[in-house]
Structure formats: C-alpha cells, structure tokens
C-alpha cells in the first residue's frame, strides 16, 4: 500500500477559474449606410511605467546579482522597515527600481541616467 498522497500538478493548481468572456457578435453593415468617417485619431502615447505593487505576477525573470548587490538590496529592505515602517520584500524593491528606471527613460530619453550608465 502506497502511503503517499496524490497531489495535483502545477497546471491544475494554477489554472484559470474565471469563465471565458462571451465573444460579441459582429453585425454586418451595408456600404451605403456608412457615412464618411473622419480620420482615425492618433494613438495615445504609451503609459508611463509604474511598479505593479502587491499583485500576482504571471511572468518571471532570473536576475543574477553579486553578493554585495544582494546584501545592498537586503539592507535597503531592512532600512525601509526600521526607519520608515515600510515592510516590503526584495522583489518589490526591485520592481520599484525597474519602474523608476523605465519612467526616467520614458520622460528624459537620452538624458536618462540608465542611458548614461549602459552606454
């Protein structure tokens, strides 16, 4: 007799439980009934990047840090908690930092600090 419990796989544990949205039907329009439409408005500029905060994240990347860089992130986490009362994890610190760098790039373009550091 096998005493191990049979557990579901990751696909089953993380499956989508919300029902799929109903597709909206497309009604055909006659050519004569369509008035001349004005030219399409230009697309709005892309939104400024912002950190996602405390939400479930579906995408993942691996980032390799030196020992010192990891210690610096951990010390920043502890300082945020001790001095400012902000309890966050290292991932949130990294996401905020990435959002800040992307926002700077979006707003300042070639003058952004990330451009200078990476060139």
Secondary structure, DSSP 8 states (H G I E B T S, - for coil): ---S-----HHHHT---S------------TTT--------------------SS-----------HHHHHHHHHHHHHHHHHH-----HHHHHHHHHHHHHHHHHHHGGGSHHHHHH-
